Every structure is written in C-alpha cells, then in structure tokens.
Amino acid sequence: MMLVDAVRSCIDAHVMIPQGAAVLVAVSGGADSMALLATLYRLRPVYAMRLHVAHVDHQIRRSEALRDARFVEQQAARLGLPFHGLQVDIRAHQHAAGLSPQHAAREVRYDALYRLQQSLGATRIAFGHMADDQAETVLLRLLRGTSPAGLAGIPPVRWPCIRPLMTVYRQTILAFLRAERIPWVEDSSNSYRGYLRNQVRHDMLPLLRRSNPRIDVHFNELTEMLAAENAFLDEHVEALYGQVVVPQPGRRLLLNSRPYQGASLALQRRLLRRVLHTVLPAAVTASFQHIEQLRQFILHAVPGQRLTLPGKWMAERYREAVCLWAADCGSERASSHVLSVPGILDIPLLRLRISTDFIQSVPGSIAQPGHFAYIDASRLTLPLTVRFRQPGDRFHPYGAPGQKKLNAFLIDKKVPRAERDRIPVVLSDGEIVWVVGYQIAEPFKVHPETQRTISLHWSQQPTH
C-alpha cells in the first residue's frame, strides 16, 4: 500500500481534491494510468469522490488503439465506473495549426478532456504523470532549448488538471501493479526512437544514471525549487504587466517603455516571454534571441525604427512606447463583419471581440472608458458592420463642430501611421459610429431624451 499512501500524501500536500469532488481520470491503459486509476479508486472514501474514466483514441495506431480502448472500458466496467471513449483527429489539427504530431496530439487530447469535464460537471481531471516523466521533461527541454520557467517541469496542479503520481517513480508503480495483479497494456510507439522523448527515456537517461543513480531525484528537486522561484517572479511580472502592456484593438499591443526600462533584467525578459507567448501562434516559439532582440529594441531603438518578430509580427518604436502588431492582417482589412445587437462578434485573425447590448442608462463610472461606447439606439440602422478604415473615410468626432477625414482624426490623436490601418470602425448604414478604442461619432451620442441606449465594448478575444 506504499503507493496509495504516497498518492494520498501528494493529493493532500497540493490540496488536489476537495471533498465530494467528481474526478475525470484520463486512462490510456498504460502502467502509469492504470496505477492512477487503482489508487484513486481505493482513495474514493477518503475524499468522497466520484470517478469517471476517460480514454482518448488518437486514431493513429489502428488495431492497437482499438485494443487499448476496449481494455480501458473493460477495466472501468470491472470497477463499476462510468466510461467515456473519445476520438480526436490529430492530423487535421496538426496540418491546420502547423504543429508536430506530438504537440498536436497533446492539444486535441486536452481539449477533448476539457470539454468532457465541463459536460460532466467534473471538478478535476487526473493524469498519470510521474516522477520519471518530470526528469524526462527537464532533459528534453534542455535539449530543445528552454527558459527557467520551462525547467520547472510539469506542475503537479494546474487547475483543473491534477497529477497525483508526481512524487512516485516508475519502479514503484510497476511493483504495485505486479503485487496487486493489475493488468496494463504497452504502447508500441513508446519504443520508437524517432521521437526525441523516447531517445531521452531509453538512451540518454539510462546513460546518465550510470554516472549518477540519483539523477532523476536531482532533476525532480530542481523542478521543485524552480517552481517556487518562478511563482515568486511571476507575481512581480503580473504587477509589471499592468504597467507596461496596453491591449489595443486589432491584434495590437502597446508596451510603455518607461516602466519597462526601470525593471530588472530578469523581469524584462520574463515579461517579454509572456507577451510573445500570448500573441504568437501555437506553432511558433520565441527563442532567447528573439526576446533579447526585442528587449534591446525597447531600450535603444529610435522612433520610427521597426523590428521583425517571429510568427509574422512586427514591432515599431514610438516616442514613449513600442507597438507590436500582427503583420498578416492584409486580407482582413478588405473585409467587413456583421455586428448584431445584442450580440458578440469575434474576429479570430485579430483576436478581437466586440460585444453589444441594450442598456437602460449610461453607467456613472467606467473602469476602461476607451473600451466602451454608448450610442442612442434610435439613430442606428441595424445590423451594424465592422471593418478597417478605407481611403476617403470621414466621420464627425464627438464634440467636434463637423466632419473630418478619419486619417486626420487619427493623426490628431497621435496614432502612428503603422497603427492607423489596424483600427476597426463600427458603422451604421455605411456611416462611422465608433472608431474602436478612440471616439464615437457626434450624431450617435446619447441625449437626455434618449429612450434606448446601446453599449459597445471591445476586448481581446478569449483564448482556450
């Protein structure tokens, strides 16, 4: 029962499972996931938890995958637990997102499990990662190139995901399964040397263990120390992020240079890693060189100077800030989008969301005034449309005596040239109602006699 005690200690140390929780257990059928299922099953009374068994078929290994799915379903039935078989299309996601097979498999697997968790109302998703996986991950990331945050390895908890086996080594798991006569299946792909992780598992780590049998322990101790230090640094980055990063409509960010320049070197780099991780496509990784180039650019570039970033992103130095924008929005500028009221419009290429609704009155105070606009509903022709500015666009700015060219308005607002073509506008029957993030048009403002008001709000499109 040593394994069960170790798993319970890990659960309690990280407060993984609240009393009465519904836990979705991800079971591949391999030794680690079967040990996870067995130990959680035995610990059910301790946490009064309800277990669901989920198995993901990646539709790659054909007959072997069918064997695994049937095996896991039989084991769930033997324990009297509900079974949920999931199928995912790795190849389609791999080609669409430009990912490696392993990366694509991980993304679609987690997405399928998240959706199942939500449909079941489960509190947690339990995975069978163990201490050996932690050592493999650290060495793998060192080989590929990583950051201090990457060396923190796999977190035992990242809600809703929990990993109760993280303190247990493979030899302990195998001994438990044999002693309890619990079967498992072997995945033939785990021995394929074409995958770098398998080279690390079967060739590199065994070689290191000959020099130091405790190398796995040292890797795990390193991840635990770095995880705590990363959490401390991330708190400081979070505070700095709010001072430096200003989201803008249309896949743009402004980085205020003054507070950034006053930060320590470690926080400067960590902040930029977070920014680039947020904006770059999943298939693109920002290297140390990219981060350092952008850091030096923020510190030393002159106004008007530009820098090309990975993932088709650009940076331009302004007087007091640096603007980052996606350079792949050309086709989007020629298109328009229908905006219903009430409704939500997501523009994925821009990572932009505009939401609308009818409200009774304009709020007395607004937390982010540039993110909101309030319009007299009686002045509008619905539905609204959203597009980028076009040559010859004119509008009547709020409070101004008359119309002016939109380009002149943006110049007056000191909007740099590179940024002007990336600002969406909301229109009613072809007339500009709102220059998103900047100003509404005078003819559409709310009057004391206004009977119905429409609120418009822009935000960054949520990521999943």
MOQUIFEN-V68604 format. One record per residue. SS is DSSP state (alpha for helix, beta for strand, coil for the rest). PSI is psi in degrees with one decimal (999 if undefined). NEAR is the number of other ideal C-beta (glycine too) atoms within 12 Angstrom. Layout:
<<SS,PSI,NEAR> <SS,PSI,NEAR>>
This chain:
<<coil,7.9,16> <alpha,-38.7,20> <alpha,-43.6,37> <alpha,-42.4,29> <alpha,-40.2,20> <alpha,-40.0,27> <alpha,-42.6,41> <alpha,-40.5,27> <alpha,-41.4,22> <alpha,-44.2,31> <alpha,-45.9,35> <alpha,-38.3,21> <alpha,-34.8,18> <coil,8.8,25> <coil,53.1,17> <coil,-38.8,37> <coil,114.2,38> <coil,159.6,20> <coil,134.6,18> <coil,13.1,17> <coil,150.3,32> <beta,123.0,30> <beta,125.7,43> <beta,117.2,44> <beta,118.2,51> <beta,114.8,43> <coil,115.5,45> <coil,-24.0,40> <coil,-10.7,41> <coil,173.4,36> <alpha,-44.1,36> <alpha,-45.7,42> <alpha,-30.5,39> <alpha,-37.0,41> <alpha,-39.0,44> <alpha,-48.0,48> <alpha,-43.3,47> <alpha,-43.0,38> <alpha,-41.6,41> <alpha,-34.9,45> <alpha,-41.6,32> <alpha,-24.4,25> <coil,3.7,32> <alpha,-47.9,26> <alpha,-29.5,15> <alpha,-39.3,23> <alpha,5.1,30> <coil,42.9,16> <coil,153.8,30> <beta,129.6,26> <beta,139.5,39> <beta,138.9,36> <beta,128.1,43> <beta,136.9,43> <beta,131.3,41> <beta,121.2,38> <beta,115.1,32> <coil,-0.4,33> <coil,43.8,26> <coil,-44.0,27> <coil,8.2,23> <coil,-111.2,14> <alpha,-36.9,13> <alpha,-37.7,23> <alpha,-39.4,29> <alpha,-40.6,21> <alpha,-45.8,21> <alpha,-44.0,34> <alpha,-43.7,31> <alpha,-39.2,20> <alpha,-48.9,32> <alpha,-39.8,37> <alpha,-40.8,25> <alpha,-39.9,22> <alpha,-37.7,33> <alpha,-42.3,30> <alpha,-39.3,14> <alpha,-34.9,18> <alpha,-4.9,24> <coil,30.8,14> <coil,145.4,29> <beta,139.1,22> <beta,139.3,28> <beta,109.8,30> <beta,128.2,27> <beta,142.1,33> <beta,136.9,20> <coil,154.6,29> <coil,93.9,22> <alpha,-44.8,30> <alpha,-41.6,17> <alpha,-43.9,16> <alpha,-37.1,27> <alpha,-45.7,24> <alpha,-37.8,14> <alpha,-38.4,16> <alpha,-6.7,22> <coil,38.4,18> <coil,164.7,23> <coil,159.9,22> <alpha,-39.7,24> <alpha,-42.9,23> <alpha,-43.1,24> <alpha,-42.2,28> <alpha,-42.3,32> <alpha,-43.8,27> <alpha,-47.0,29> <alpha,-33.2,32> <alpha,-48.5,33> <alpha,-39.2,27> <alpha,-43.6,24> <alpha,-40.5,31> <alpha,-37.7,35> <alpha,-44.0,26> <alpha,-40.3,21> <alpha,-41.8,31> <alpha,-44.3,30> <alpha,-39.8,17> <alpha,-31.3,16> <alpha,-14.8,25> <coil,26.3,16> <coil,149.8,32> <coil,-35.0,27> <beta,156.3,37> <beta,120.2,43> <beta,132.9,45> <coil,157.1,38> <coil,23.6,38> <coil,140.8,38> <coil,-178.1,39> <alpha,-35.5,38> <alpha,-37.3,37> <alpha,-35.3,37> <alpha,-46.6,38> <alpha,-42.9,38> <alpha,-42.2,37> <alpha,-43.3,34> <alpha,-47.1,38> <alpha,-40.1,35> <alpha,-43.4,28> <alpha,-34.4,28> <alpha,-40.7,23> <alpha,-37.6,18> <alpha,-17.7,20> <coil,129.6,16> <coil,-177.2,23> <coil,171.9,27> <coil,-36.2,27> <coil,-37.0,25> <alpha,-32.0,30> <alpha,-9.0,29> <alpha,-9.8,31> <coil,-150.3,37> <coil,123.0,34> <coil,138.7,26> <coil,-29.4,35> <beta,127.8,25> <beta,93.6,21> <coil,134.9,19> <coil,13.0,28> <beta,135.0,31> <beta,152.7,40> <coil,82.3,38> <coil,-12.7,48> <coil,9.0,44> <coil,-18.8,40> <coil,3.5,34> <coil,140.3,39> <coil,158.0,33> <alpha,-39.9,29> <alpha,-35.1,20> <alpha,-39.8,28> <alpha,-46.0,39> <alpha,-39.7,23> <alpha,-39.7,18> <alpha,-46.6,33> <alpha,-40.8,28> <alpha,-41.5,17> <alpha,-36.3,16> <coil,0.9,23> <coil,45.6,10> <coil,122.9,31> <coil,162.4,21> <coil,169.2,30> <coil,154.4,29> <coil,133.5,20> <coil,115.0,24> <alpha,-25.8,18> <alpha,-17.6,24> <alpha,-13.6,26> <alpha,-0.6,15> <coil,116.3,18> <coil,-5.6,15> <coil,-18.9,14> <coil,130.7,23> <alpha,-37.6,22> <alpha,-38.6,33> <alpha,-32.8,21> <alpha,-41.8,21> <alpha,-45.0,30> <alpha,-45.3,28> <alpha,-20.6,20> <alpha,-54.3,20> <alpha,-49.4,25> <alpha,-43.3,33> <alpha,-36.5,20> <alpha,-41.8,15> <alpha,-34.6,23> <alpha,-27.7,23> <alpha,-35.4,12> <alpha,-34.5,12> <coil,103.2,15> <coil,-15.9,14> <coil,18.9,16> <alpha,-36.2,27> <alpha,-40.6,34> <alpha,-42.2,21> <alpha,-40.7,22> <alpha,-42.8,35> <alpha,-37.5,33> <alpha,-39.7,22> <alpha,-45.0,27> <alpha,-37.5,37> <alpha,-41.6,27> <alpha,-45.8,19> <alpha,-32.0,28> <alpha,-42.4,29> <alpha,-42.1,17> <alpha,-36.3,20> <alpha,-41.1,27> <alpha,-40.1,19> <alpha,-46.7,19> <alpha,-36.5,29> <alpha,-31.4,24> <alpha,-41.4,15> <alpha,-36.6,22> <alpha,-39.5,30> <alpha,-43.5,18> <alpha,-41.1,17> <alpha,-36.4,30> <alpha,-44.5,28> <alpha,-26.0,14> <alpha,-30.8,23> <alpha,-44.9,34> <beta,124.3,32> <beta,105.1,28> <beta,143.0,32> <beta,156.8,36> <coil,146.7,42> <coil,47.4,40> <coil,51.2,37> <beta,149.5,40> <beta,142.4,37> <beta,133.0,32> <beta,110.3,42> <beta,121.0,25> <alpha,-30.9,31> <alpha,-54.2,17> <alpha,-29.8,22> <alpha,-43.7,33> <alpha,-26.7,24> <coil,-6.1,16> <coil,160.6,28> <coil,161.2,16> <alpha,-43.4,18> <alpha,-43.1,23> <alpha,-34.7,28> <alpha,-48.4,32> <alpha,-42.6,33> <alpha,-38.2,36> <alpha,-45.1,37> <alpha,-35.0,44> <alpha,-41.2,33> <alpha,-43.1,29> <alpha,-49.0,34> <alpha,-36.2,34> <alpha,-33.5,24> <alpha,-41.1,24> <alpha,-27.6,38> <coil,149.8,31> <coil,156.4,27> <coil,-32.0,24> <coil,-5.6,19> <coil,129.0,22> <coil,133.6,26> <coil,119.5,32> <coil,172.8,23> <alpha,-39.2,20> <alpha,-41.6,17> <alpha,-45.0,30> <alpha,-42.7,31> <alpha,-38.1,21> <alpha,-44.7,23> <alpha,-38.1,40> <alpha,-47.1,35> <alpha,-34.8,22> <alpha,-45.0,31> <alpha,-38.2,39> <alpha,-32.7,23> <alpha,-10.5,16> <coil,155.4,24> <coil,155.5,16> <coil,133.7,18> <coil,-18.4,16> <coil,144.7,21> <beta,157.0,24> <beta,132.3,30> <beta,128.6,18> <beta,163.5,33> <coil,164.2,26> <coil,24.0,26> <coil,42.7,20> <beta,152.9,32> <beta,156.3,30> <beta,140.6,39> <beta,135.4,34> <beta,124.9,28> <coil,-174.1,31> <coil,-48.6,18> <coil,8.2,20> <beta,171.1,32> <beta,131.9,44> <beta,129.3,43> <beta,136.2,43> <beta,155.0,38> <beta,128.3,35> <coil,11.4,27> <coil,30.7,23> <coil,15.7,31> <alpha,-48.5,14> <alpha,-30.1,11> <alpha,-31.2,25> <alpha,-22.5,28> <coil,-5.5,14> <coil,163.8,18> <coil,158.7,22> <beta,141.9,29> <beta,134.2,20> <beta,106.3,37> <coil,161.0,21> <coil,119.5,29> <coil,158.7,20> <beta,175.6,23> <beta,130.2,23> <beta,118.8,31> <beta,131.8,22> <beta,90.9,32> <alpha,-39.9,20> <alpha,-30.9,24> <alpha,-7.3,36> <coil,44.3,32> <beta,138.8,37> <beta,130.6,30> <beta,124.7,42> <beta,147.3,29> <beta,155.0,34> <beta,160.8,23> <beta,135.9,23> <beta,162.6,25> <coil,-41.0,15> <coil,162.6,14> <coil,130.9,24> <coil,148.7,16> <coil,-35.5,7> <coil,143.0,8> <coil,124.4,14> <coil,-41.0,11> <coil,79.8,16> <alpha,-34.5,17> <alpha,-14.5,25> <alpha,-8.3,26> <beta,151.1,30> <beta,145.4,41> <beta,126.5,33> <beta,144.2,41> <beta,114.9,29> <alpha,-30.5,28> <alpha,-16.7,20> <alpha,-6.1,28> <coil,152.5,34> <coil,117.8,17> <coil,153.6,24> <coil,162.8,22> <beta,166.4,38> <beta,156.4,28> <beta,133.2,40> <beta,178.7,34> <beta,166.9,37> <coil,152.1,34> <coil,157.4,23> <coil,133.3,13> <coil,-2.2,12> <coil,135.6,27> <beta,152.9,24> <beta,166.2,35> <coil,97.8,27> <beta,146.4,29> <coil,128.0,24> <coil,-6.6,12> <coil,156.9,19> <coil,-19.4,9> <coil,-170.8,14> <coil,157.7,19> <beta,163.7,23> <beta,139.8,21> <alpha,-39.1,35> <alpha,-40.6,24> <alpha,-39.7,19> <alpha,-45.3,32> <alpha,-34.2,31> <alpha,-43.6,15> <alpha,-32.2,17> <coil,5.4,20> <coil,36.5,16> <coil,120.4,31> <coil,153.1,30> <alpha,-43.5,19> <alpha,-22.9,28> <alpha,-21.0,34> <alpha,-36.1,34> <coil,-1.4,30> <coil,13.0,40> <coil,118.2,42> <beta,153.7,44> <beta,145.0,44> <beta,133.0,46> <beta,151.2,35> <beta,115.0,31> <coil,42.3,16> <coil,-3.9,17> <beta,133.6,26> <beta,125.3,42> <beta,-41.0,43> <beta,125.1,44> <beta,104.6,40> <coil,125.9,41> <coil,-4.8,35> <coil,-61.8,34> <beta,144.5,31> <beta,168.0,39> <beta,141.7,35> <alpha,-44.2,26> <alpha,-15.3,25> <alpha,7.9,35> <coil,160.0,28> <coil,131.6,30> <coil,164.7,18> <coil,-31.4,10> <coil,0.6,11> <coil,130.4,22> <coil,-26.1,16> <coil,128.9,23> <beta,142.4,31> <beta,130.3,40> <beta,139.1,30> <beta,138.6,46> <beta,129.9,34> <beta,147.5,39> <beta,169.1,27> <beta,135.8,28> <coil,130.2,24> <coil,143.8,12> <coil,150.3,15> <coil,999,12>>
